[in-house]
Amino acid sequence: MAKGDVNLLGSWASPYVLRAKFVLKLKSVDYEFLEENPGGVKSELLLKSNPVHKRVPVLLHCGKPVCESLLIVQYIDEVWTDCPSILPSDPYDRVIARFWAAYVDEKAYPSMRAILTAEGEEARAEAVAKFKEGLVLLEGAFVKCSKGKRFFGGDQIGYVDIALGAFNGWFKVIEKAFNVKLFDEATTPNLLLWVDAFLAHLAINDIMPPQKSSWHLLQASHFHFLQ
């Protein structure tokens, strides 16, 4: 579905870059991926395309840059309309989806990062507990948004699925690295099923980085990949 040249600047492990990759795949958009080195020297193209934040992802559509992952998702959804919409068509459902996507970035992500950066078992246990408190809220959101279906978006992957699902691979890695359970049948039974359904989706499975590679990156403590 060509609508001009499309390029995506990003790094392979970044969950924010994955958001853009997911929606491009779901919308069947052909694009060229331009790899940036996380934590390394930023390319001139990146600095020129995103002079404010100087970070990935950046979508280049016919040479015009679109920055920030959720804005990129919205832009792609509005430009490539031949495939099912990522955002809900109902105005109220759409604003609710945007609310929970913002919650992921403003609350859930900092809590997840706190698990990675915690020093000592006690501090990490506290970080895990705080993160799981936020998951309970997302569990409630899932029940309301999904209306009994597999995804936040219902039968199809939607906006909140992409916002939160981009971190699913890292959730698995964190569970393995620190021997913890982030999702469980007692407190987040629906999200527990959702994680596996999301990761098994054909459009997602082809793009999600291998957990082994992510594990090695985590062992090296290179947290730039989460930016």
Summary of the structure (lengths in Angstrom):
residues: 227
radius of gyration: 17.2
end to end distance: 29.5
largest distance: 52.2
contacts: 713
relative contact order: 0.14
helix: 57%
strand: 8%
